[in-house]
């Protein structure tokens, strides 16, 4: 009887221990789950998912609808919330990984590389798992159904991406270099996988594949141009200090150097400013040690120009320079008559937009304006193009005139902007060969045959090189 009583007395105590252990395990699981979701959120920010998959003007987070302008036409970002009717709520983790790394959705459709799966293929398994958990449990489901992407023929045939992927996509994971430090390897992973800087800053060939032999040496983004960010002293960012590069990534502004606009402003606003200092410093460390790519330029693009001194003289001329007239009426109030700017608006000399080898970013800035939010502050320049909301809407001729005035006085005086060039920028930039081949007026229905033949020829060439032919 005694022994039985002892066991009965111990039973509540044993149950208490068991319940305590259960609650402790549940709390531990909840903490681990929360930590995994937080990690996935940070990775999604580093990958800049929200910039494309969240529509502007208070669109619901990750619910799609953002229009991405490409040389082939407009691509509409999809809903990637866990909605089971409009988003990716019924995706398994394997489905998610296949879409992100290979560019093929659950329905077996090829995605367009505006979704940078060519870089995301390098994301590690652990990070991919954290991203999946975040999108399934850290993003609010929304049933918004964005308009479908409707590219012109033949690019509306998504299966044609199979041939493009055969040439320009791979399934190689990121492998840290044994001869590089952990910091440099982390920077490599951020630049070429998560943050996919390479997809914008690397030039592309006629079929829109990356020319990785010239990695990060600059590339056209339609209306905008992503500059050379290799450590070349003249063409790249070799004359920038580490602190200046870090500041630019965090704020989009470095006085006497550059101001982020267009796609780079979006990257700063939605992604880069939210990265840890360690990750920003890792990006800087990686960019410092990549091969410098030299280009035909005589001085750094942020070293050109000086203050204008012709304000008074031009006001006394009966028929002054047409570009100065536009500048005096639409620009000087903010950037000052001498172009020196002020506390709120940047100088137009010692400015990468005006000193660059190409005028694309200067033109695009005037046409589209600037907007970025960094460190809780809005930076805004109104759009002066025909479709802008500002009162001074400028024609292509006026934009060309004021661009030439700015270049002559404050930047690369070797350039000359024409109204036709402004029109090209305003309409989305120079169309690549693959887009021009598809125009019905040029090739008609034979475009598909021509493109497939080009792909096959290049493919055969690549295979020959691999086998030493």
Residue pairs with C-beta under 8 A, 6 or more apart in sequence:
33 133
33 137
36 129
36 130
36 133
36 134
37 130
37 133
37 134
37 137
37 138
38 138
39 127
39 130
39 134
40 130
40 131
40 132
40 133
40 134
40 135
40 138
41 134
41 138
42 274
43 123
43 127
43 130
43 131
43 134
43 194
44 50
44 131
44 134
44 135
45 270
45 271
45 274
45 275
46 190
46 194
46 195
46 271
46 275
46 279
47 120
47 123
47 131
47 194
47 195
47 196
47 271
48 195
48 196
48 266
48 267
48 270
48 271
49 62
49 80
50 61
50 62
50 270
50 271
51 66
51 266
51 267
51 269
51 270
51 271
52 66
52 68
52 77
52 114
52 115
53 62
53 63
53 64
53 66
53 77
53 78
53 79
53 80
54 60
54 61
54 62
54 63
54 66
55 63
55 64
55 65
55 66
55 77
55 146
56 66
59 65
59 66
60 81
60 140
60 142
60 144
61 81
61 139
61 140
61 142
62 79
62 80
62 81
62 87
62 135
62 139
62 142
63 79
63 81
63 83
63 86
63 87
63 142
63 144
63 146
64 76
64 77
64 78
64 79
64 80
64 86
64 87
64 144
64 146
65 76
65 77
65 79
65 144
65 146
65 147
66 76
66 77
67 74
67 75
67 76
67 77
68 74
68 75
68 76
68 77
68 114
69 222
69 223
69 428
70 112
70 114
70 222
71 208
71 222
71 428
71 429
71 430
71 431
71 432
71 435
72 112
72 151
72 152
72 155
72 208
72 434
72 435
72 438
73 150
73 151
73 152
73 155
74 149
74 150
74 151
75 112
75 114
75 149
75 151
76 146
76 147
76 148
76 149
77 115
77 146
78 87
78 146
79 86
79 87
79 88
79 142
79 144
79 145
79 146
80 87
80 88
80 135
80 139
81 87
81 88
81 89
81 135
81 139
81 140
81 141
81 142
82 88
82 89
82 135
82 136
82 137
82 139
82 141
83 89
83 141
83 142
83 143
83 144
84 90
84 141
85 143
85 145
86 142
86 143
86 144
86 145
87 141
87 142
87 143
88 95
88 96
88 99
88 106
88 135
89 136
89 141
90 106
91 99
91 106
93 129
93 132
95 105
95 106
96 128
96 131
96 132
96 135
97 128
97 132
98 104
98 105
98 106
99 105
99 106
99 111
99 117
100 117
100 120
100 123
100 128
100 131
101 117
101 120
101 121
101 123
101 128
101 171
102 117
102 121
102 165
102 169
102 171
103 110
103 111
103 112
103 113
103 115
103 117
103 118
103 161
103 165
103 169
104 110
104 111
105 111
109 158
110 158
110 159
110 160
110 161
110 162
110 165
111 117
111 158
111 161
112 149
112 151
112 158
112 161
113 161
113 164
113 168
113 169
113 199
113 208
116 196
116 199
117 169
118 168
118 169
118 170
118 199
118 210
119 192
119 193
119 194
119 196
119 198
119 199
120 193
120 194
120 196
121 169
121 170
121 171
121 172
121 173
122 172
122 173
122 174
122 189
122 192
122 193
123 131
123 174
123 193
123 194
124 173
124 174
127 194
150 156
152 438
153 438
153 440
153 447
153 448
154 160
154 438
154 447
154 448
154 451
155 438
157 448
160 448
160 451
160 452
163 451
163 452
163 455
163 456
163 459
164 207
164 208
164 209
164 455
166 455
166 459
167 207
167 209
167 455
167 458
167 459
167 462
168 207
168 208
168 209
168 210
174 188
174 189
174 192
174 193
176 182
176 185
176 188
176 189
177 184
177 185
177 188
180 188
180 289
181 285
183 281
183 282
183 285
184 282
184 285
184 286
184 289
186 278
186 279
186 282
186 286
187 282
187 283
187 284
187 285
187 286
187 287
188 286
190 197
190 275
190 279
190 282
190 283
190 286
191 197
191 198
191 216
191 283
191 286
191 287
192 198
195 267
195 271
195 272
195 283
197 216
197 229
197 283
198 210
198 212
198 215
198 216
199 210
200 219
200 221
200 226
200 263
201 216
201 217
201 218
201 219
201 226
201 227
201 228
201 229
202 210
202 211
202 212
202 214
202 215
202 216
202 217
202 219
203 210
203 211
203 214
203 217
203 218
203 219
203 220
204 210
204 211
204 219
204 220
204 432
205 211
206 432
206 433
206 434
207 432
207 433
207 434
207 454
207 455
207 458
208 432
208 434
214 293
215 230
215 290
215 291
215 293
216 228
216 229
216 230
216 287
216 290
216 293
217 228
217 230
217 235
217 236
217 293
217 295
218 225
218 226
218 227
218 228
218 229
218 235
218 295
219 225
219 226
220 226
220 360
220 429
220 430
221 262
221 263
221 429
222 428
222 429
223 262
223 360
223 363
223 364
223 367
223 368
223 425
223 426
223 428
223 429
224 261
224 262
224 263
224 264
224 360
224 361
224 364
224 429
225 356
225 358
225 360
225 361
226 263
226 264
227 236
227 301
227 352
227 356
228 235
228 236
228 237
228 293
228 295
229 236
229 237
229 287
230 236
230 237
230 238
230 287
230 290
230 291
230 292
230 293
231 237
231 238
231 287
231 288
231 289
231 290
231 292
232 238
232 292
232 293
232 294
232 295
233 239
233 292
233 300
234 294
234 295
234 297
234 298
234 299
234 300
235 293
235 294
235 295
235 297
235 357
236 292
236 293
237 245
237 287
238 292
239 300
239 302
239 303
240 248
240 254
240 257
242 281
242 284
242 288
244 254
244 257
245 283
245 284
245 287
246 277
246 280
246 281
246 284
247 253
247 254
248 254
248 257
248 258
248 260
249 268
249 272
249 273
249 275
249 280
249 283
249 284
250 268
250 272
250 273
250 280
250 374
250 375
251 268
251 273
251 374
251 375
252 259
252 260
252 264
252 265
252 268
252 269
252 273
252 372
252 374
252 379
253 259
253 260
253 346
253 374
253 379
255 346
255 347
256 302
256 347
256 350
256 351
257 302
257 350
257 351
257 352
258 302
258 351
258 352
258 353
259 346
259 351
259 353
259 370
259 379
260 267
260 268
260 372
261 353
261 361
261 364
261 365
261 368
261 370
261 372
261 381
262 361
262 364
262 365
262 368
265 370
265 371
265 372
265 379
266 372
268 372
268 374
269 372
269 373
269 374
272 280
273 374
273 375
275 283
295 357
296 357
297 357
299 355
300 355
301 352
301 355
301 356
301 357
301 412
302 350
302 351
302 352
302 355
303 350
303 355
304 349
304 350
304 354
304 355
304 410
304 411
304 412
305 339
305 348
305 349
305 350
305 351
305 354
305 355
305 409
305 410
305 411
306 349
306 410
307 338
307 339
307 340
307 349
308 337
308 338
308 339
308 409
308 410
309 338
310 324
310 409
311 328
311 337
311 338
314 320
314 321
314 324
314 328
321 401
321 405
322 398
322 401
323 401
323 402
323 403
323 404
323 405
323 406
323 408
324 405
325 401
326 394
326 398
326 401
326 402
326 405
327 402
327 405
327 406
328 337
329 392
330 384
330 392
330 394
330 402
331 402
331 406
334 341
334 342
334 344
334 345
334 381
335 341
335 345
335 346
335 347
335 348
336 342
336 345
339 347
339 348
339 349
339 406
339 409
339 410
340 347
340 348
340 349
341 347
341 348
345 381
347 410
348 354
348 406
348 409
348 410
348 411
349 355
349 409
349 410
349 411
351 410
351 411
352 361
353 361
353 362
353 365
353 411
354 362
354 406
354 407
354 410
354 411
354 412
355 411
355 412
356 362
356 411
356 412
357 412
358 415
359 403
359 407
359 412
359 415
359 417
359 421
360 425
360 429
362 403
362 406
362 407
362 411
362 417
363 399
363 403
363 417
363 421
363 422
363 425
364 425
365 381
366 384
366 385
366 394
366 399
366 402
366 403
367 383
367 384
367 385
367 388
367 399
367 422
367 425
367 426
368 383
368 385
368 388
369 380
369 381
369 382
369 383
369 384
369 388
369 390
370 379
370 380
370 381
371 378
371 379
371 380
371 381
372 378
372 379
373 379
382 388
382 389
382 390
383 389
383 390
384 390
384 392
384 393
384 394
384 399
385 393
385 394
385 399
385 426
386 393
386 394
386 395
386 396
386 426
387 426
394 402
395 419
396 419
396 420
396 422
396 423
396 426
397 419
399 417
399 419
399 422
400 417
400 418
400 419
400 421
400 422
403 417
403 422
404 415
404 416
404 417
407 413
407 415
407 416
407 417
424 430
434 451
436 442
437 443
437 447
437 450
437 451
438 447
438 451
439 447
440 447
443 450
463 469
